[in-house]
């Protein structure tokens, strides 16, 4: 839209079905978004209008809500779903607080998708070989890229906590500061967009796939969650003596109750399960633990005021609005229904059957399809539409034969 049209308040409308467009560009049958495929109004959030610092031409980006023309939020909008979850907390005098940790890879350009990704050539003329975890070295030649990333973050008002090199080859992580869940979802979305745009300027490729490289750790989007009283700001997970509360237990119980049903919301792509099938630091379970990274739900070491629950299941490929909404909705469900969690686990452990999670997209979608909880919390329209869109993607994947199949199976009798 032109700046003039935007400032005049001209309404921008969009076909309703676009909210269910799958990643290849197609759409599920129109019955999932209304046979007329009528319009939605895109209503800009006045707090999320940003001039784009990396653009040579003056441009701005406005994050919008997708509203029905009658004024209410569209049930197909993931941002709208998150706002509805936050409102349910507010009705109880509570406010959730979240922070996201996003991992990503920086690669050399990859014009041929049949070839593996490679790290960029460093200042020493070599490509990184995977021995740089938590390194402060700059021989990978990415300092100019990250300098502009930091500048653009500041221009967009994105505060950062820590930035580090992760365990993978040319893999990095940013921790965003904790705060309002809608703000953090907006910031995570903006940061991913910023990364890709700045990388293109520097002749690089940023990849937020869950598992872009074989034999290498995948990329997560861990969600740290606590709940405070609206009036006092007190963390309801800790009592006056600094001990865990019943609300803390019930929140964990709700997370456990929803984790398997919501796996397809946290791990939305075929590739998501490549990350989860080698579960070191990418746990595919609904167990909980004090400071054990093998558990899907980890309680980090902290002061009582900062007591929180870390959901380690979502990958970097997850929709931040939907992943945060699903995690918080499950926790609130536990508080409302006073659900008790399983016993905490420590050290090496076997995952009980009732705490195991779907290990393929097909299995996760089948679990979501049968979930009464998902339809209760997000509505039948959203869940059925989401499944329809993701089923198109899964079918497209199965329409292709992979190099592994040709290499290994072609010679079999």
C-alpha positions as CSV (number, residue, x, y, z in Angstrom):
1,X,0.0,0.0,0.0
2,X,1.2,3.5,-0.6
3,X,2.2,5.6,2.4
4,X,-0.5,8.1,1.3
5,X,-3.2,5.4,1.3
6,X,-2.1,4.0,4.6
7,X,-2.1,7.5,6.3
8,X,-5.5,8.2,4.9
9,X,-6.8,5.2,6.7
10,X,-7.7,3.2,3.6
11,X,-8.8,-0.3,4.5
12,X,-6.8,-3.2,3.2
13,X,-8.8,-6.3,2.6
14,X,-7.6,-9.8,1.9
15,X,-9.4,-13.1,0.8
16,X,-10.1,-15.2,3.9
17,X,-8.6,-18.3,2.4
18,X,-5.1,-16.7,2.4
19,X,-4.9,-17.5,6.2
20,X,-4.9,-21.2,5.2
21,X,-2.5,-21.0,2.3
22,X,0.0,-23.8,2.5
23,X,3.7,-23.4,2.2
24,X,3.7,-24.5,-1.5
25,X,1.2,-21.8,-2.3
26,X,-2.0,-23.9,-2.7
27,X,-5.2,-23.9,-0.6
28,X,-7.4,-26.6,1.0
29,X,-11.0,-26.9,-0.2
30,X,-13.0,-23.7,0.3
31,X,-15.3,-25.3,2.9
32,X,-12.5,-24.8,5.4
33,X,-12.5,-21.0,5.0
34,X,-16.0,-20.3,3.8
35,X,-17.3,-21.2,0.4
36,X,-17.6,-17.6,-0.7
37,X,-14.0,-16.9,0.3
38,X,-15.0,-13.4,1.4
39,X,-12.7,-10.7,2.5
40,X,-11.0,-10.0,5.9
41,X,-9.9,-6.6,7.0
42,X,-6.2,-6.2,7.8
43,X,-6.1,-3.7,10.7
44,X,-2.6,-2.4,11.5
45,X,-1.4,-2.5,15.2
46,X,-0.4,1.1,15.8
47,X,2.4,-0.1,18.1
48,X,3.9,-2.3,15.3
49,X,4.5,0.0,12.4
50,X,8.2,0.0,11.5
51,X,10.3,1.8,8.9
52,X,12.6,-0.9,7.4
53,X,16.2,0.1,8.0
54,X,17.7,-2.4,5.6
55,X,15.6,-1.1,2.6
56,X,17.3,1.4,0.2
57,X,13.9,2.7,-0.8
58,X,11.8,4.2,2.1
59,X,9.5,1.4,3.2
60,X,7.6,0.4,6.3
61,X,6.1,-2.8,7.6
62,X,2.9,-2.9,9.7
63,X,1.9,-6.0,11.6
64,X,-1.9,-6.4,11.3
65,X,-4.7,-8.2,12.9
66,X,-7.0,-10.2,10.5
67,X,-10.5,-9.2,11.4
68,X,-13.9,-10.2,10.0
69,X,-15.7,-7.3,8.3
70,X,-18.1,-7.4,11.2
71,X,-15.2,-6.3,13.5
72,X,-14.4,-9.5,15.5
73,X,-11.1,-11.3,15.1
74,X,-11.0,-14.0,12.5
75,X,-10.8,-17.5,14.2
76,X,-8.3,-18.4,11.4
77,X,-5.8,-15.8,12.6
78,X,-2.9,-17.1,14.7
79,X,-2.3,-13.6,16.1
80,X,-6.0,-13.4,17.0
81,X,-5.8,-16.8,18.7
82,X,-2.9,-15.6,20.9
83,X,-4.8,-12.4,21.8
84,X,-7.8,-14.6,22.8
85,X,-5.6,-16.8,25.1
86,X,-4.1,-13.6,26.8
87,X,-7.7,-12.4,27.3
88,X,-8.6,-15.6,29.1
89,X,-5.8,-15.1,31.5
90,X,-6.8,-11.5,32.1
91,X,-10.4,-12.6,32.9
92,X,-8.8,-14.4,35.9
93,X,-6.7,-11.4,37.0
94,X,-3.6,-13.0,35.5
95,X,-1.0,-12.1,32.8
96,X,1.4,-14.6,31.2
97,X,5.0,-13.6,30.6
98,X,7.1,-15.2,28.0
99,X,10.5,-15.1,26.4
100,X,11.7,-16.9,23.2
101,X,15.1,-18.4,22.3
102,X,15.5,-18.7,18.6
103,X,18.2,-20.7,16.9
104,X,19.1,-20.3,13.2
105,X,21.8,-21.1,10.7
106,X,23.8,-18.8,8.5
107,X,24.8,-20.4,5.2
108,X,26.4,-19.5,1.9
109,X,23.9,-19.1,-1.0
110,X,22.3,-22.4,-2.0
111,X,20.8,-22.1,-5.5
112,X,20.5,-25.9,-5.9
113,X,18.2,-27.4,-3.3
114,X,19.4,-30.9,-4.1
115,X,22.8,-30.0,-2.6
116,X,23.5,-29.6,1.1
117,X,23.8,-26.3,2.8
118,X,27.3,-25.1,3.5
119,X,28.7,-22.5,5.9
120,X,30.1,-19.3,4.4
121,X,33.8,-19.1,3.5
122,X,35.5,-17.4,6.5
123,X,38.2,-14.8,6.6
124,X,40.8,-17.5,6.7
125,X,39.5,-19.0,3.4
126,X,37.9,-22.0,5.1
127,X,34.4,-23.1,5.9
128,X,33.6,-23.6,9.6
129,X,33.6,-27.3,10.5
130,X,31.5,-27.3,13.7
131,X,34.0,-26.6,16.5
132,X,32.9,-23.1,17.3
133,X,30.1,-23.6,19.9
134,X,30.0,-20.6,22.2
135,X,33.0,-19.2,20.5
136,X,33.7,-15.4,20.4
137,X,36.0,-15.8,17.3
138,X,35.1,-13.7,14.2
139,X,37.1,-15.8,11.6
140,X,33.8,-16.9,10.1
141,X,33.6,-13.5,8.4
142,X,30.1,-12.8,9.7
143,X,30.9,-9.7,11.8
144,X,29.6,-7.2,9.1
145,X,26.4,-9.2,8.8
146,X,25.8,-9.3,12.6
147,X,26.7,-5.7,13.0
148,X,23.9,-4.7,10.6
149,X,21.6,-7.2,12.4
150,X,22.2,-5.4,15.7
151,X,21.7,-2.0,14.1
152,X,18.4,-3.1,12.5
153,X,17.2,-4.6,15.8
154,X,17.8,-1.3,17.5
155,X,16.0,0.6,14.8
156,X,13.0,-1.8,15.1
157,X,13.0,-1.5,18.9
158,X,13.9,-5.2,19.4
159,X,15.8,-5.5,22.7
160,X,18.1,-8.5,22.8
161,X,19.4,-10.4,25.9
162,X,22.2,-12.6,24.6
163,X,23.5,-13.7,21.2
164,X,25.8,-16.7,20.9
165,X,27.2,-19.3,18.5
166,X,25.3,-22.6,19.1
167,X,26.5,-26.2,18.7
168,X,25.7,-26.6,15.0
169,X,27.9,-25.6,12.1
170,X,27.4,-21.8,11.5
171,X,24.4,-22.0,14.0
172,X,23.5,-19.1,16.2
173,X,20.9,-18.3,18.9
174,X,19.3,-15.1,20.2
175,X,17.5,-14.8,23.5
176,X,14.8,-12.1,23.4
177,X,13.9,-10.3,26.7
178,X,10.8,-11.6,28.5
179,X,7.6,-9.7,28.4
180,X,4.0,-9.6,27.0
181,X,3.3,-12.7,24.9
182,X,1.9,-10.8,22.0
183,X,4.8,-8.4,22.0
184,X,7.3,-11.3,22.1
185,X,5.5,-13.1,19.2
186,X,5.7,-9.9,17.2
187,X,9.3,-9.4,18.0
188,X,10.2,-13.0,17.1
189,X,8.3,-12.6,13.8
190,X,10.1,-9.4,13.0
191,X,13.5,-10.8,14.0
192,X,13.1,-13.7,11.6
193,X,12.1,-11.4,8.8
194,X,15.0,-9.0,9.6
195,X,17.5,-11.9,9.6
196,X,16.6,-13.1,6.1
197,X,16.5,-9.6,4.6
198,X,19.8,-8.5,6.0
199,X,21.4,-11.8,5.0
200,X,20.4,-11.2,1.4
201,X,22.2,-7.9,1.5
202,X,25.4,-9.6,2.6
203,X,25.2,-12.5,0.1
204,X,24.2,-15.0,2.8
205,X,21.3,-17.3,3.4
206,X,19.6,-17.5,6.9
207,X,17.7,-20.8,7.4
208,X,15.1,-21.3,10.2
209,X,14.4,-24.9,9.3
210,X,14.2,-27.2,12.3
211,X,16.9,-29.5,10.8
212,X,18.7,-28.2,7.8
213,X,21.9,-30.3,8.2
214,X,22.3,-34.0,8.8
215,X,24.4,-35.1,11.8
216,X,24.1,-31.7,13.3
217,X,21.8,-30.3,16.1
218,X,18.6,-28.7,14.9
219,X,17.2,-25.3,15.6
220,X,14.6,-24.7,18.3
221,X,12.4,-21.9,19.5
222,X,12.2,-22.6,23.3
223,X,9.4,-20.7,25.1
224,X,10.0,-19.6,28.7
225,X,6.7,-19.0,30.5
226,X,5.6,-17.6,33.8
227,X,2.3,-16.1,35.1
228,X,1.9,-13.0,37.2
229,X,-1.0,-11.3,39.0
230,X,-2.3,-8.4,36.9
231,X,-2.6,-6.0,39.8
232,X,0.6,-6.8,41.7
233,X,3.0,-8.3,39.2
234,X,3.7,-11.2,41.6
235,X,4.8,-14.4,40.0
236,X,2.1,-16.9,40.9
237,X,4.5,-19.8,40.5
238,X,6.2,-18.9,43.8
239,X,4.6,-18.3,47.3
240,X,5.7,-15.8,49.9
241,X,8.3,-18.2,51.2
242,X,9.8,-18.7,47.7
243,X,8.4,-22.2,47.3
244,X,6.6,-23.6,44.2
245,X,2.8,-23.1,44.3
246,X,-0.2,-25.2,43.3
247,X,-0.6,-22.9,40.3
248,X,2.9,-23.9,39.2
249,X,2.1,-27.6,39.4
250,X,-1.2,-27.2,37.6
251,X,0.5,-25.2,34.8
252,X,2.9,-28.0,34.3
253,X,0.0,-30.5,34.4
254,X,-1.8,-28.6,31.7
255,X,1.3,-28.4,29.5
256,X,1.7,-32.2,29.8
257,X,-2.0,-32.7,29.0
258,X,-1.8,-30.7,25.8
259,X,1.7,-31.4,24.5
260,X,0.9,-34.5,22.4
261,X,-2.3,-33.1,21.1
262,X,-0.5,-29.9,20.1
263,X,2.7,-31.4,18.7
264,X,1.6,-30.5,15.1
265,X,1.3,-26.8,16.3
266,X,4.8,-26.8,17.8
267,X,6.4,-29.0,15.0
268,X,4.5,-27.9,11.9
269,X,6.6,-29.3,9.1
270,X,7.9,-32.7,7.8
271,X,11.4,-31.5,8.6
272,X,10.4,-30.7,12.2
273,X,10.5,-34.3,13.1
274,X,14.1,-34.7,11.8
275,X,15.1,-32.5,14.7
276,X,13.1,-34.5,17.2
277,X,14.2,-38.0,16.1
278,X,17.7,-37.4,17.6
279,X,16.4,-35.9,20.8
280,X,19.6,-34.6,22.5
281,X,18.6,-31.1,23.5
282,X,15.5,-31.5,21.3
283,X,13.3,-33.6,23.6
284,X,10.3,-35.3,22.0
285,X,8.5,-36.0,25.3
286,X,6.2,-34.4,27.8
287,X,8.3,-35.2,30.9
288,X,9.3,-32.3,33.2
289,X,12.4,-31.8,35.2
290,X,14.5,-29.3,37.1
291,X,17.2,-28.1,34.8
292,X,17.4,-31.3,32.6
293,X,17.6,-30.6,28.9
294,X,16.4,-34.0,28.0
295,X,12.9,-33.2,29.3
296,X,10.3,-31.5,27.1
297,X,9.4,-29.2,30.0
298,X,12.4,-27.9,31.8
299,X,12.4,-25.7,35.0
300,X,15.6,-23.6,34.6
301,X,17.6,-22.8,37.8
302,X,16.4,-19.4,38.9
303,X,15.3,-17.2,41.8
304,X,11.7,-17.7,43.1
305,X,10.7,-14.4,41.4
306,X,11.9,-15.8,38.0
307,X,10.4,-19.3,38.4
308,X,9.3,-20.4,34.9
309,X,8.5,-23.3,32.7
310,X,10.5,-23.8,29.5
311,X,8.7,-25.6,26.7
312,X,11.6,-27.1,24.6
313,X,9.4,-28.8,21.9
314,X,8.9,-25.9,19.4
315,X,11.3,-25.7,16.5
316,X,12.6,-22.5,14.8
317,X,10.2,-23.3,12.0
318,X,7.1,-22.9,14.3
319,X,4.7,-19.9,13.9
320,X,5.6,-17.9,17.1
321,X,2.0,-16.7,17.5
322,X,0.6,-20.2,17.4
323,X,3.3,-21.9,19.4
324,X,3.0,-19.4,22.2
325,X,-0.8,-19.5,22.1
326,X,-0.8,-23.3,22.3
327,X,1.7,-23.5,25.1
328,X,0.0,-20.8,27.2
329,X,-3.5,-22.2,26.5
330,X,-2.4,-25.6,27.8
331,X,-0.9,-24.1,30.9
332,X,-4.1,-22.1,31.7
333,X,-6.2,-25.3,31.1
334,X,-4.1,-27.0,33.8
335,X,-4.6,-24.1,36.2
336,X,-8.4,-24.0,35.6
337,X,-8.8,-27.7,36.0
338,X,-6.2,-28.1,38.7
339,X,-4.3,-30.8,36.8
340,X,-1.5,-32.5,38.6
341,X,1.7,-33.2,36.7
342,X,3.6,-36.5,36.7
343,X,6.6,-36.9,39.0
344,X,9.6,-34.8,37.9
345,X,12.5,-36.8,36.3
346,X,16.2,-36.3,36.6
347,X,19.3,-37.8,35.0
348,X,18.9,-40.6,32.5
349,X,15.3,-41.7,32.1
350,X,12.9,-43.8,30.0
351,X,9.9,-41.9,28.6
352,X,6.7,-43.4,29.8
353,X,4.2,-44.3,27.1
354,X,1.7,-41.7,28.3
355,X,4.3,-38.9,28.0
356,X,5.6,-39.8,24.6
357,X,4.8,-37.6,21.6
358,X,4.0,-38.2,17.9
359,X,7.2,-38.7,16.0
360,X,6.0,-37.8,12.4
361,X,3.9,-35.1,11.0
362,X,1.3,-37.6,9.9
363,X,1.0,-39.0,13.4
364,X,0.9,-35.5,14.9
365,X,-1.9,-34.4,12.6
366,X,-3.9,-37.6,13.4
367,X,-3.5,-36.8,17.1
368,X,-4.6,-33.2,16.5
369,X,-7.6,-34.5,14.5
370,X,-8.8,-36.5,17.4
371,X,-8.2,-33.8,20.0
372,X,-11.2,-32.5,21.8
373,X,-9.0,-30.3,23.8
374,X,-7.6,-28.5,20.7
375,X,-11.0,-27.8,19.4
376,X,-12.2,-26.6,22.8
377,X,-9.3,-24.2,23.1
378,X,-8.9,-23.0,19.5
379,X,-12.2,-23.8,17.9
380,X,-13.2,-26.4,15.3
381,X,-12.9,-24.0,12.4
382,X,-9.2,-23.2,13.1
383,X,-8.1,-26.8,13.9
384,X,-9.9,-28.3,10.9
385,X,-8.5,-25.6,8.6
386,X,-5.0,-26.0,10.0
387,X,-5.1,-29.8,9.5
388,X,-6.4,-29.4,6.0
389,X,-3.5,-27.0,5.0
390,X,-0.8,-29.2,6.7
391,X,-2.3,-32.3,5.0
392,X,-1.7,-30.7,1.6
393,X,1.9,-30.1,2.5
394,X,2.4,-33.7,3.7
395,X,0.8,-35.0,0.5
396,X,3.2,-32.8,-1.5
397,X,6.2,-34.2,0.4
398,X,5.0,-37.8,-0.3
399,X,4.7,-37.0,-4.0
400,X,8.5,-36.8,-4.2
401,X,11.2,-39.5,-4.0
402,X,14.2,-38.6,-1.9
403,X,17.9,-39.1,-2.7
404,X,18.1,-41.6,0.2
405,X,15.4,-43.8,-1.4
406,X,17.2,-43.8,-4.8
407,X,20.6,-44.4,-3.3
408,X,19.7,-47.2,-0.8
409,X,16.5,-48.9,-2.1
410,X,17.2,-49.0,-5.9
411,X,19.7,-51.7,-5.5
412,X,17.5,-54.0,-3.4
413,X,16.2,-57.2,-4.9
